[in-house]
């Protein structure tokens, strides 16, 4: 499933998504990116991360950013058919655990949620129109982060098995 972050619809294939993006949003660019304008100092502008393109004029930053990104420090970095789940800007002090196709932070690992975390990681790739054999950065949205926090139990709630 591919998610259109402009309107929230899900599609079974990239081709369906591309058709929708063109017909409904006027093109892929409009469906994937949004432009935001923010007043800020030039010093603050130089420190901004997570944009595709940026312009600065008269105290206004015009930023082209990906839609549906909760935080640019939460992503899966895929290289050579292996994904590495990053949950925040800090390097993982406890290291990483290999759960198959993905490396996940040791701080969220528990054997009983291994499969759940792997499924969520694959969902991130699919929602962003990618796959484990397509290298790149795949950013998590709020739903992905919530599922990982719930599955791992680090938000204070344990997943209830039925």
C-alpha atoms as one frame of an Amber mdcrd trajectory, in Angstrom:
protein
   0.000   0.000   0.000   1.210   3.491  -0.860  -0.094   6.468   1.103  -0.887
   9.822  -0.449   0.128  12.165   2.360  -1.680  15.078   0.670  -5.118  13.528
   1.277  -4.554  10.315   3.259  -5.786   7.828   0.659  -4.041   4.472   0.303
  -3.253   2.735  -2.978  -2.321  -0.844  -3.858   0.452   0.188  -6.243   2.745
   3.060  -7.136   1.012   3.261 -10.533  -2.386   3.854  -8.880  -0.833   6.493
  -6.626   0.850   8.274  -9.577  -2.453   8.376 -11.477  -4.251   9.771  -8.416
  -1.508  12.344  -7.755  -1.740  13.652 -11.310  -5.538  13.724 -11.481  -6.322
  14.997  -7.981  -3.272  16.995  -6.891  -1.939  18.216 -10.227   1.186  16.059
 -10.151   3.534  13.949  -8.052   5.368  17.005  -6.666   2.172  18.410  -5.141
   1.217  15.063  -3.609   4.633  14.396  -2.063   5.830  17.868  -1.072   4.348
  20.982   0.467   5.731  24.488   0.666   5.631  26.303   3.986   6.639  29.847
   4.765   8.017  30.711   8.204   9.251  34.017   9.561  12.729  33.582  11.088
  16.179  35.068  11.342  18.829  34.167   8.787  20.861  32.481  11.574  17.915
  30.189  12.376  17.391  29.558   8.654  20.965  28.258   8.301  20.316  25.643
  11.024  17.105  24.168   9.585  17.262  20.550   8.456  14.815  18.258   6.709
  13.865  20.262   3.656  14.192  19.529  -0.044  14.602  23.111  -1.216  14.698
  26.412   0.644  14.738  30.127  -0.078  15.215  33.044   2.299  14.167  36.626
   1.697  13.297  39.529   3.988  13.007  37.423   7.146  10.838  34.713   5.546
  12.001  31.146   4.924  10.179  29.331   2.132  10.726  25.577   2.603   9.760
  22.665   0.378   9.261  19.694   2.699   8.002  16.125   2.478   4.390  15.624
   3.506   3.576  13.232   6.330   6.913  13.397   8.135   6.499  13.460  11.911
  10.154  14.258  12.600  13.122  14.105  10.212  15.105  12.236  12.877  12.732
   9.245  12.686  13.434   7.192   9.582  14.576   3.884   8.135  17.810   4.040
   6.186  17.877   1.223   3.615  21.107   0.127   1.999  21.973  -3.197   0.354
  18.617  -4.782   1.307  19.055  -3.941   4.999  17.122  -1.272   6.887  18.278
   0.589   9.982  15.544   2.148  12.126  16.479   5.553  13.570  14.313   6.902
  16.387  15.683  10.322  17.206  18.761  12.371  16.545  21.066  10.719  19.073
  23.268   7.801  18.141  21.987   4.723  19.899  24.050   4.274  23.061  22.975
   0.671  23.554  23.696  -0.314  19.978  21.555  -2.146  17.473  19.803  -5.511
  17.270  19.526  -7.405  13.982  15.949  -8.692  13.573  16.269  -9.974  10.006
  15.875  -7.340   7.327  16.222  -4.515   9.865  18.525  -3.260  12.573  16.565
  -1.665  15.404  17.706   0.261  18.485  18.492  -2.093  21.328  16.450   0.102
  23.692  13.178  -0.926  21.992  14.025  -4.585  21.401  12.170  -7.409  23.113
  11.955 -10.861  21.543   8.162 -11.002  21.894   7.670  -7.875  19.731  10.337
  -8.650  17.131   7.834  -9.640  14.415   5.563  -6.676  15.168   8.429  -4.185
  14.835   9.558  -5.806  11.576   5.998  -5.576  10.163   5.833  -1.889  11.079
   9.205  -1.270   9.406   7.965  -2.937   6.218   4.779  -0.822   6.423   6.898
   2.354   6.518   8.685   1.309   3.325   5.418   0.404   1.593   3.620   3.593
   2.691   6.466   5.645   1.224   6.336   3.701  -2.061   9.583   1.826  -1.468
  10.848  -1.631  -0.649  13.712  -3.310   1.188  15.592  -3.627  -2.124  15.306
   0.130  -2.848  18.000   2.061  -1.018  17.090   5.379   0.544  15.631   7.128
   3.570  12.029   6.353   4.429  10.568   8.764   6.977   8.078   7.693   9.635
   4.739   9.426  10.064   2.827   9.841  13.345   1.013   6.532  12.862   4.264
   4.607  12.344   5.881   6.152  15.425   2.802   5.436  17.534   2.749   1.797
  16.445   6.446   1.358  17.266   6.061   2.989  20.673   3.037   0.846  21.479
   4.573  -2.406  20.215   7.870  -1.823  22.010   6.228  -0.735  25.252   8.495
   2.299  25.635   5.484   4.630  25.808   4.365   2.965  29.043   1.766   0.673
  27.500   2.272  -2.965  26.688   0.622  -4.537  23.667  -2.092  -6.898  24.854
  -2.001 -10.346  23.263  -5.416 -11.902  22.609
